[in-house]
Amino acid sequence: MKPTLLVMAAGMGSRYGGLKQLDGFGPKGETLLHFAVFDAIRAGFGKVVFVIRPEMEEAFRSEVCTPFQGKIQVDFAMQTPEAFSGGFRNADRSKPWGTGQAVLVARDVVHEPFAVINADDFYGHDAMQKMGRFLATQSNDYAMVAYTLRHTLSPHGHVSRGVCEVDAAGFLSSVTEHLRIERDGDNARSYDPAGIALPLLGDTPVSMNLWGFQPSFFDVLQRRFHEFLAEMGHEAKTEFVLPAVVDGQISDGSARVKVLRTEAHWLGVTYTSDRETVEQGLAAAVASGDYPNGLWGV
């Protein structure tokens, strides 16, 4: 059974200032999504599922999916604040509940091992190959591709990263979300809510939300999401985030997460000024032969 690539694409990219999922950054105007799907196809994935908001579907079908129609199965899952909430509503909440809910809403269209990525990140060929090989083993364990922190920073402002601790056997011990990380020479620092700087080594492994799961994970997400809404759903801005669910399973011993390390350089557009860096990085990947000049033969 070929694995599925699940793409979380419902966000608008508030700091970037637009729908960056549909922006062209590649030499031939390819979006970051086009590179992700190209990598998934050659890594042996059989289907891609886009998690979007309902109003985005027409643009996705016409502007994103056309180049790879017929090359991989395509499906959609819609993320709204009410989706899979068991009827829960918060009148002050207009946006969906975060990455945990984004994965959950795909449970009716994903029935095989699957990888999860963000729509607005470039993960690279090596990362997708490693995840594809892991999912093909039919292991009951989860997996996560870990990047080196210094390879994921923006020169234009702070970023959020899941800082990972890995045990001697190569499994994830914990993942802690750091919301304000900035470069500090060859290393980095983050800031706690009180504004106190916390030093981080540049070679610290971090999560960029490239995860691998079995379909049974949807049951866990459904249960935890309802628990989250009962406890936190009255708050207008809180989010049900994927790393927190995984971290909870690690803590209670109900899951293990194999860490797949890559030295690839992440590319992403957290800020408008990141565009040039991303364009240069993709052009270099094409020039090196990692990708053809024109992903789909045009």
C-alpha positions, 0 to 999 in steps of 0.5 A, a space after each residue: 500500500 502506497 503512503 499518502 502525503 497530507 498537506 496542511 494548507 488552510 492557513 493564510 500566512 499572516 506574517 507573510 501577507 498573503 496566500 503564499 501557498 499559491 505563490 510561485 517561487 521556482 524557476 518556472 513559477 512552481 509553488 512550494 507545493 509543486 516541489 513537495 508533490 514532485 518529491 512525494 511522487 518520486 518517493 513512492 507516495 500514491 496520493 496527496 490530500 490537501 487540507 484547505 478551507 472550502 473557499 480555497 478549493 477552486 483556486 487549488 484545483 485550477 492553480 495548484 493541481 493542474 500540472 500533476 493531474 494524472 500523475 498522483 491521486 488528489 483529494 481534499 479535506 475541508 478545515 473549518 472551526 466546526 469540523 470534527 468538533 462534535 457540535 462544539 461552537 465558539 461564537 468568537 472563533 472564526 478560524 480553524 483550531 490548528 494543526 491537530 485539527 488540520 490532520 484530523 479533518 482528513 480521516 475520511 479520505 486517508 486510510 493508509 500510512 501518511 506523511 504530514 507537511 506544511 504547505 508553505 515549507 520546502 522540505 527537500 528530496 532527502 527528507 521525503 525519501 526518508 519518510 517514504 521509506 519509513 512508511 513503506 516498512 509498515 512499522 507501528 511507530 510514528 516518524 518525524 524528520 528532524 532538521 538542524 536548527 541553524 538550517 531552518 532560521 530566517 535572517 529577517 525575524 524570529 521563527 517558531 520551531 519544535 525543539 526536539 530531544 532524542 534518546 540513544 535509540 533514535 526515538 523522540 523523547 519530547 518536542 517543545 514549541 519555541 515561539 520566538 527563535 532568532 539567529 545568534 551567530 552559528 547558534 540561536 536563542 529563543 525568548 520565554 513569555 517574560 522576555 528572558 533569552 534561552 540559548 540554543 545550539 545551532 545543531 539542535 534537532 527541530 521539527 518542521 512538521 514533517 511527520 509520519 503516522 498510521 491511520 490509527 492516529 486519527 482515533 487519538 486525534 479525535 479523542 484529544 481534540 474533544 478533550 481540548 475543546 472541553 478544556 480550552 475551547 472557550 478561548 478565542 485564540 488557543 490552538 490544538 497543535 499536532 506536536 502537543 498531541 504527539 508529545 502527550 503520547 510519548 509521555 504516556 508511553 502510547 507511541 514511539 516516534 522514530 527521528 529521521 535526521 536530514 542535513 537538508 536546508 529548509 526553505 520557507 517564506 515566514 516573511 515577505 523578505 524571505 522570498 529572494 532567499 527561497 527563489 535562490 535556494 530553489 534555483 540552486 537545487 535545480 542547477 545542481 540536478 536535484 530537480 529538473 528545470 520545469 518539474 512537469 516537463 514544461 
